[in-house]
Structure formats: C-alpha cells, structure tokens
Amino acid sequence: MKINFKRYFIYLVRWQLSTPILALVLVWLSAWNKWTATIIANLIGGLIFFWIDRMIFSSKKLSSQWEVKENIKCSDCGKIARGYRLVKSSNYDKTEDKAPKFRCEECSKRKTEELKKQGVKIN
C-alpha cells in the first residue's frame, strides 16, 4: 500500500483537533458512568468526523491530476491511442502548458518513472 503523506498529515492534524471536542462532551457527561460517557462521546465524534475523514481521503485536490484524451498521437512513439499526461502534482505544474504532450499508456508509464527519478511526487 502506498502512503500519501500529505493526506496522512492532514488526518493526524484532524485527529488532534477532535481531542478538545470529545473532551468537552466527556466534561458535559461527567455525571454519567465513564464507559457510557466515552461511548456517547465516540459516537458524537464519529458523526462529526466521518465526513471530514471522507473528504480527506477522497479529495482530488490532494491527488495528482491527470488529463486523458482519446485517439491522440503519442508524442514519443507516434502511435494513435488513448493519451495521458500529468497535469499537476505537489511539485509539478503543467496547467498553463501551451502545447501539452500526450503519451500512449506504455510511454506514459515510462515518462512517469522518469519524472519520479527527477523527484516529481506522483500519487
């Protein structure tokens, strides 16, 4: 499994932010049995943080962005095929590229490996 450290860091920050909220619920329910109060606090936390966690782990803004087009001429081998190009990642941005280069799947995989060796982070 490949870990996306940006998502993981955001998740850890979110986890720490849940502490004061759950602590407030425990203080509010302090007259109750400790186990019951903890269960209720965790249920409330689950109701709140499920949505935040879902956003963290499904957000496209935290992923590399690719563009895919049908029937392109591969800029490397010249084959007519479905074309791929990396548009943007955390340290790579070709959003303003005036002449984008699309590659067939095979050439795109090769180019992706080259970019990784150059230090481009691709999720």
C-alpha positions in Angstrom: 0.0 0.0 0.0 1.4 3.4 -1.0 1.0 6.1 1.7 0.1 9.6 0.7 1.9 11.6 3.4 0.1 14.8 2.7 -3.3 13.1 3.4 -1.8 11.3 6.4 -0.5 14.5 7.9 -3.9 16.2 7.4 -5.6 13.2 9.0 -3.2 13.4 12.0 -4.0 17.1 12.4 -7.7 16.4 12.2 -7.3 13.6 14.8 -5.7 16.1 17.2 -8.5 18.6 16.6 -11.0 16.0 17.7 -9.5 15.9 21.2 -11.0 19.1 22.5 -14.4 18.3 21.1 -14.5 14.9 22.6 -13.1 16.2 25.9 -16.0 18.8 26.1 -18.5 16.0 25.5 -16.9 14.0 28.3 -17.0 17.0 30.7 -20.6 17.6 29.7 -21.4 14.0 30.5 -19.2 13.8 33.6 -22.1 12.8 35.9 -22.7 9.7 33.8 -20.9 6.4 34.1 -17.4 6.8 32.5 -18.0 4.0 29.9 -21.3 5.3 28.9 -19.9 8.9 28.5 -17.0 7.6 26.5 -19.2 5.6 24.1 -21.5 8.6 23.6 -18.5 10.9 23.0 -17.1 8.5 20.4 -20.5 8.2 18.7 -20.7 12.0 18.5 -17.1 12.1 17.2 -18.0 9.5 14.6 -21.0 11.5 13.4 -18.8 14.7 13.1 -15.5 13.3 11.8 -16.8 10.7 9.4 -17.5 13.5 6.9 -14.2 15.2 7.4 -12.2 11.9 7.1 -14.2 11.1 3.9 -13.2 14.5 2.4 -9.5 13.9 3.4 -9.3 10.5 1.8 -11.3 11.3 -1.4 -10.3 14.8 -2.2 -8.9 15.2 -5.7 -7.0 18.4 -4.6 -4.7 16.1 -2.6 -4.0 13.8 -5.6 -2.0 14.1 -8.8 -4.2 15.4 -11.6 -4.1 13.7 -15.0 -5.7 14.5 -18.3 -6.8 11.7 -20.6 -7.9 12.0 -24.3 -8.9 9.5 -26.8 -7.3 9.0 -30.2 -4.1 11.1 -29.7 -0.8 10.7 -31.5 1.7 9.7 -28.8 4.4 12.4 -28.6 7.0 9.7 -28.0 6.3 6.7 -30.3 3.7 8.2 -32.7 1.1 5.5 -32.0 -2.6 6.5 -32.2 -4.2 5.6 -28.8 -5.7 6.9 -25.7 -3.4 9.6 -24.4 -2.3 10.5 -20.9 -0.5 13.5 -19.4 0.3 14.5 -15.9 -1.1 18.0 -15.4 -0.3 18.8 -11.8 1.1 17.2 -8.6 2.5 18.8 -5.5 5.8 19.8 -7.1 4.9 19.7 -10.8 2.5 22.0 -12.7 1.8 22.0 -16.4 -1.7 23.6 -16.2 -0.6 26.5 -18.4 1.3 24.4 -20.9 0.5 25.8 -24.4 1.5 22.6 -26.2 0.7 19.6 -23.9 2.3 16.3 -24.8 0.1 13.2 -24.5 1.5 9.8 -24.5 0.1 6.3 -25.0 -0.2 4.1 -21.9 3.2 2.4 -22.4 5.1 5.7 -23.0 3.2 7.4 -20.2 4.3 4.8 -17.7 7.9 5.2 -18.9 7.6 9.1 -18.6 6.1 8.7 -15.1 9.1 6.7 -13.9 11.4 9.3 -15.4 9.6 12.1 -13.6 9.7 10.1 -10.3 13.5 9.7 -10.7 13.7 13.5 -11.2 11.9 14.0 -7.9 8.4 14.7 -9.1 5.9 13.4 -6.5 3.1 11.5 -8.1 0.2 10.0 -6.1 
